[in-house]
Amino acid sequence: MVTAPEHFWSPRLRRTLAGDCPAPVLLLVEGLAGTGKTGVVQDVVVLAEAAGAGCLRLVCGEPAAPLELPGEGPVLIAVEDVHRADAGELGMIRRLLERPRPGMAFVLTYRPEELADSGLPLGTPPPRYPPAMTVLRHRIRPWNTEEVRRVTAEALGERCTDETVARLHERSGGVAQVVADLLTVLRDSTGQRCTAADVDAAGVPVRLADLSLGRTAGLQPEHRPIVWAAAVLGEPASRDDLVAVSGLGRAVGREALLAALAGAALAESAEGYGIPVPLAGTAVYESVPGPVRQELHSRAAEVLGHRRPVPWAALARHRRAGGRIRGWLRAVEQAAREAADSGRHQEASSLLEDTLASPAVPPGTRARLAPILARSAVVGLRSDQTVRVLTQIVDDAALPAAVRGELRLDLGLLLCNQVGMTERGWQELERAAAELREDRPDLSARAMSALVMPHWPRYPVDVHQGWLQEAAATAEESGDDAARSAVAANRVSLAMSCGDPRAWELAGALPTDTTDPRSRLHAARGLCNAADAAVWLGHPERAQHLLTEGIALSNKSGAPYTEHTALGTRLRLEWVTGRWAGLDNRCEDFVASTAAMPVISADARLVRGLLALAGGEWDAAHSWLAGGDSAPRDETAPPLAAATSGGLIRLALARQELPAAAQEAREAWARARQKGIWAWAADLAPWAVEALARSGAPEEARHMIAEFTAGLESRDAPLAVGALLWSRAALAEAEGRLSDAVPLYGEAAAAYASVPSPYFQALTSEAAGRCALAGTGADDLAGEAPWAVADLIACTRQFTELGAVWDAARTRALLRSHQPAKEAARQPGRPSYGDRLSPREREVAELAGTGLTNREIAMTLHLSPRTVEQHVARAMRKLGTTSRRRLAQLIGTSVSPAPVSKPANGG
């Protein structure tokens, strides 16, 4: 139980208990069962003990020794569960309250719903309180959502999600004890992420079930159906509705309702009458005999059928439970159409997939309902059950051909978008386009337009362009605005992905202000896909504008799938533009919330892996980029596959695993060549070129650069332009042409600065400085080292601000390795740091804390593994830890770079 330690009544009680105010005080604490009244008593006892006052505590209805008051001084008398007090206990309490001595403080707790006389905790007549006594009342309310969130986060840690909190609050009614009991179960039964389904699976806590069933059983048998009716309805209801569902008739029903309220089996609220805690209704519902339950549902259906507007989803539930199959299916269809038409596609999908999974649905009804499910599922979030249902229906030979083609279209979209089964999805869409060509050209055009999207693996860009021509012609032939909008949206995606300068004009022409909801969905998708492409190209400001508009339109149109893809794009935008603060946590949260949808979570996995690589967490980086939860790169969207390969190549290069780096480079470049959209090679090219050049294959690297150059001709792709310059510089450095590498790296840094992309700018600036320092002394680079040192110091600062721990440490090591020792200015021997970490110890400890091995740290800092081992040992001793992982926490990640002085004489 959790209650606040300070309340409005605390100062008054504290003064009485401390002897500063002799006037007695009474605190009445009321609250529903389980809301935390005992916690308030504990707070007051703490006040009493702190003040040195005496303390007497008793619980009504339990055996207790005779009450003996201290002879003198302040005293607290705490009486719990006054609603259970018998006549003798009430008499004793009343006597103490009516004739208190100075310095007495009383705390009485009770459940208002169980008082014999409503509103009078001490019965009738009420006590005659002395004039000097201060009487206070504290009503404990159920927890609100934020209070539930706080205790849930304490109990579940990172497993706590908004979905968990919302369902806990809904099912518990905010009753503290119920929340605590549910969290006890969830702590031991959930995996990495707690969901609403986990909350439902936790069941009804025993205490709550005993309380609700006991209160129901305490009613006369003829009155219990009024509580059963409330459990069947599952929501607050009016008196007349409850009586009608119970079947008791007006007179007996009225008596039953009054008895249920008096016995606290039901409670009154602003919405009507119902079971006090929603979850308790489950226990009551399950206790009702099956035949009686069916009769109650039938009467509930009659009641709901007369409401206006008709609550079709609830009506469907009652008709099904009441055994009225045809009425159930009619209500399901009405509810699903209403939800889909108003943009509540997740609601429609959930209702229909459950219905269509039933063998009781006849073929004609199945043919009407399945297209509604399919259309809603395409814009909703993943459901494997929907895929299974649609697959079974599509294979039904009795299904009309037009319906089969329509369902195949949506099944293909589901498979490629939500599920990630791209090859099967492509095949289904090709078949749908053919099946629908004659009778439904509008839907045929929709299937073709999906094949225009360039993110399919394995298919060259020419294939998508061919489908675009056919889709556009078919859409015009159909005369359907939604078909034209679908083609227009995917035309934008293809043009933008290719870096076609005309793409911006096409994006501006999308029908964002249309009143047609189907066309509006396509416009929202087109905006979000254009934003995604703009980030890959290197237009972050334009991408942000498209994202803002696209997310708003997706939300307005009820398209959670499109909205979630845009949220993944936003994470990648933050990576590119250097907004890294908290980005690792945002990525992890997004992956957890989209765990069942690998296509949507891929952006977050990529960014999290690249952050780990920059931070020196190399094992974690590999896990995020290529771990068991990652899709194979042959089945991943090409730009994500290329960027992932770029990260893996860089990781292999850092570990000096040149054969592995070269192999990944060749395979990734083959995929890029097959696709033919060279703007998407921006995150791959520099690392692939370096890997091949350092592996003894400079001609292959040169050929890569030539392909990359030709592929970017006339393309609007700023990030790719920077990557091309970087690639040329990397080849020049690998071949020892430092005088060529330095200006090329500088041009690349300028290109990245114009995006802006601060991390890539810092990496290329660091490379320029590295080459300049390496060439110091050569005639063609003489005198360039001073600016290189200044630039490297700026890079170190930039890496540190971003949180790129590994990059910052590497750059500091580079600077130190090129500084001449100022022997004349130094005293003999090592400087003494005592118990403080030296700059080198701090640097080594920081990298050790990220998970790097001694060998990996040695490669980064140009030290021997033995020296690294000694530095780590000294750092652990000075910081008082035996854990390498704890080092980073003890040091802190916001460490200023070690001071670096400029080399003497421009060296």
C-alpha positions, 0 to 999 in steps of 0.5 A, a space after each residue: 500500500 502506498 499513501 502520501 506521508 503528508 496530508 492536510 490533517 498532518 499538522 493538526 495531529 502533530 501539534 496534539 500528539 506533541 503536546 503543543 495543543 491540548 484540544 483533542 482531535 478526531 480523524 475519520 478515514 473512509 474509503 472503499 475496501 482495499 483503498 489504503 485506509 490502513 496505510 493512513 493509520 500507519 502514517 499517523 502512528 509514525 507521527 505519534 512515535 516521532 512525537 513521543 506520544 502513546 499509541 493504542 491500536 485496535 481492529 473492530 471485530 477481532 479479539 482484543 485486550 481491554 483498552 488501558 489508557 496511559 496515565 498522562 501525556 498525549 496519546 493516539 487511539 487508532 481504531 480500524 474497521 469501525 463498520 464491523 464494530 459490535 454494540 460493545 465496541 461502538 459504546 466504548 468508542 463513543 464514550 472516549 470521544 464524548 469525554 476525551 482528556 486533553 492531548 487525545 488524538 483519534 483515528 477511525 477508519 471504516 468502509 462507507 459502503 458497509 455502514 449500518 447507518 449510511 454516512 454515520 460511522 458510529 451509528 445513531 444517534 451520532 456522538 456528542 463531540 465536545 466543543 473543543 474537539 477538532 473533527 476531520 474527515 479524510 475520504 480516500 479516493 481510488 487511484 487515478 491513472 498516474 498513481 497506478 503508473 507510479 506503483 506499476 513502474 516501481 513493481 515492473 520497471 522497464 516492463 511497465 507500458 502505457 497499455 499495462 497502466 491503462 488496463 490495470 486502472 480500468 480493471 481495478 477501478 483504481 483500488 489500491 489493494 487490487 492493483 497491488 495484488 495484480 502486480 504481485 502476479 504480473 511481476 512473476 508471470 510476464 516477460 520483457 514487456 507487460 501487455 493488456 493481455 497479461 493483465 487480463 490473464 492475471 485473473 481476479 485476485 482472491 481477496 477481491 473475489 472473496 469480497 464480491 462473492 461474499 457480498 452477493 451471497 449475503 443477499 437473499 436468494 431472490 435478490 441476487 439476480 440484480 447483481 448477476 445482471 450487473 455482471 452480465 452487462 459489464 458496465 454501469 446501468 440504469 435502474 430500469 435496465 438492471 431490473 429488466 435484465 434481471 427478470 425480477 419485475 419492477 417491485 422485486 427488482 426495486 427491492 433487490 437493487 436497494 438490498 444490493 446497494 445496502 450490502 455493497 454488492 452494487 454501488 451507485 455512480 454518475 453513470 448508474 449502478 454497477 459492481 464497484 470494481 470492474 474486475 469483481 464483475 468477472 468473479 460474479 459472472 463466472 459464479 452464475 450458472 450457465 443456463 441462467 447466464 444465457 437467459 440474462 444475456 438474452 434479456 440484455 440483448 433486448 434492452 440494448 436493442 432498444 437504445 439509440 444509437 444501438 451499441 452494436 458491438 455490445 449487442 453482438 456479444 449478448 446475442 452470441 452469449 444468448 445463443 441467437 446466432 443470426 442476430 449475433 452476425 447481423 450485429 457484428 456486421 453493423 458494428 464492424 461497418 460502423 467502426 471501419 467507416 469512422 476510422 476505428 479499424 483496430 476495433 473492426 479487425 478485433 471484432 471480425 477476426 474473432 467472428 470469422 474464426 467461428 465455424 458457425 458463420 455461413 459462407 454468404 455471411 463470411 463473404 460479406 464480412 471478410 472484405 471489411 476485416 481485410 480493409 481494416 487490417 491493412 491500415 491497422 496493426 499486425 494480427 497473425 489471427 487475421 492472416 490465418 483467417 484470410 488465408 483460410 477464406 481465400 482458399 475457399 473454393 465456394 468464394 466468389 471470384 471478385 471477393 477472392 481477388 479483393 481478399 487476396 489484395 489485402 492479404 498480400 498487403 498484410 503479408 508484406 507490411 505487417 508480417 514481413 513475408 515479402 516474397 509471399 506477399 508479392 505473389 499474392 498481389 500479382 495474383 490479385 492484380 490479375 484476378 481483379 483486372 476485368 471486374 474490379 480495375 480499381 482494386 487491380 490498380 491498388 494491387 499494382 500500385 503496391 508493387 510500385 513501392 521500391 522497398 521490396 527486396 530482390 526486385 530491381 527499380 525497373 520492375 517497380 517503374 514498369 508496374 507504375 505505368 500499368 497501375 496508372 493506366 488501370 487507375 485512370 481506366 477505372 475512374 476511381 478516385 481512391 485508385 488514383 490516390 493509391 497510385 499517386 502516393 506510391 508514385 511519390 514514394 518511388 520518385 522520392 526514394 530515387 532522388 528524383 527532383 520532381 518528387 517534391 512537386 508530386 508530394 505537394 499534389 497528394 489529396 490531403 484535403 479530400 473528403 473521401 476517407 479512402 483517398 485520405 488514407 492513401 495521402 497519409 501513407 504517401 506523406 509518411 513514405 515520402 518523409 521516410 525517403 527524405 530522411 534517407 536522401 538527407 533532407 531532414 527539415 523537409 522530412 520533419 514537415 512531411 512527418 508532422 503532416 503525415 502523422 496528423 493525417 494518419 491519426 485523423 484517418 484511423 491508420 495506426 500502421 501508417 502512423 507507426 511507420 512514421 514514428 520509426 522514421 522519426 527515430 531515424 531522423 533523430 539519429 541523422 540530425 544528432 538528437 541522441 539524448 534519450 534516443 536509445 531508450 526511445 528506440 528500445 521502447 518502440 521495439 518493445 511496443 512493436 515486437 510483433 511487427 518486424 517491418 515497423 520495428 526495423 528502423 528502431 533496431 537499426 538506430 539502437 545498434 548504431 548508437 551502441 556501436 558509437 558508444 563502444 557497446 560492440 556486442 550489443 551493437 551486433 545483437 541489435 543489427 544482426 541478432 536473432 530477432 533481426 530479419 535476414 538482410 535479403 528479406 529486409 527493405 533495401 535501405 535498411 539492409 544497406 545501412 545495417 550492413 554498413 554498421 556491421 562492416 564498421 564493427 568488423 573493421 574496428 575489430 580488425 576482422 578484415 575478411 568478415 568486413 570484406 565479405 559483408 561489403 561484397 554481399 551488401 553491394 550486390 544487393 544494392 546493385 540489384 535494386 539500383 537505387 543508389 541513394 540508399 547506399 549512402 550508409 554502406 558505401 564508405 565502409 564497404 570501400 574501406 573494407 575492400 581497400 584494406 583487404 587488398 582489393 582496391 580495384 573492387 573498391 574503385 569499381 564500387 565508387 564508379 558505380 556509385 558515381 554513375 548511380 547518383 548522376 542527376 539525383 537529389 541525395 545530399 547524404 549520398 553525395 557526402 558518402 561518395 566523397 567519403 568513399 573516394 577519401 577512404 580509398 585514397 587513405 587506404 592507398 597512402 594518397 594522403 594529400 588526396 584524402 585530406 581535401 576529399 574528407 574535408 569536402 565530405 565533412 562540408 557536405 554533411 554539415 550542410 544536411 546537417 548530420 553532425 555525427 557523419 560530419 565529425 567522423 569525416 572531419 576526424 578522418 581529415 585530421 588523421 590523414 593530415 597528422 599522418 602526413 606531417 613532415 611530407 612536403 605536400 602536407 607541411 604546415 597542415 597539422 595545426 588546423 588538424 589538431 584544432 579540428 580533432 579537438 572539436 571532433 572530440 567535443 562533438 563526439 562527447 556531446 553526442 554520447 559517442 564514447 568510443 569515437 571520442 576516446 579514439 580521437 583523443 588517443 589519436 591526438 595524444 599519439 601525435 603530440 611530442 613529449 615536452 620533456 624539458 617542461 616535465 619533472 622526472 617520473 610519472 605525475 601522481 594522481 593519488 586516488 583520482 583517476 588519471 586521464 588515461 585510466 578514466 579513458 580506459 575505464 570508460 571504454 571497459 564500462 561499455 563492454 569492450 574487451 581489453 584487446 578492443 580497447 587496446 586497438 582503439 587507444 593504440 596501447 598494448 592489451 597488458 597496459 589496458 589490463 593494468 589501467 582497468 585494474 587501477 581504475 576498479 581499485 580506485 573506484 571501489 568496484 569489481 565489476 567492469 560494467 559498473 565503471 561507466 556508471 561510476 565515472 558518468 558518461 558526460 565526461 569532459 575530454 581530457 585536456 590536449 595541448 597543441 603540439 610544439 612548433 606546429 608538429 
